[in-house]
């Protein structure tokens, strides 16, 4: 699943308090979902975001190929 833009996140999602996908509170653990990218003029708003354990399978993982070994 694709991450939302940084400027589209709620305050809780941007701060790492809520799941980037379903907005549930991350009180029972979290998995890094990657980096939500965004800019506002000259300001870089990009931030690492997190997913709840239920949404963790939605996080795109890089696929290893034989060339990666």
C-alpha positions, 0 to 999 in steps of 0.5 A: 500500500502506498504511503500518504503524503506527509502534509496529508497526515494527522498530527498523531500520524505525523508524530508517530502516535497513530497508525499511518493507515488506519489511525489507530493508537500505537499503544500495542506496538508499531512497525516502521512503514517507511518515510512519508515524503512532503514539502511546503515551499522550502521546508521538508516535511518528510517523516518516518511513519509507523503502522499498527500490527494489524496493518503491518502486512500492508507495508511494502517490503523490498523483494530480494532477488538473486542479485541481492545475495 
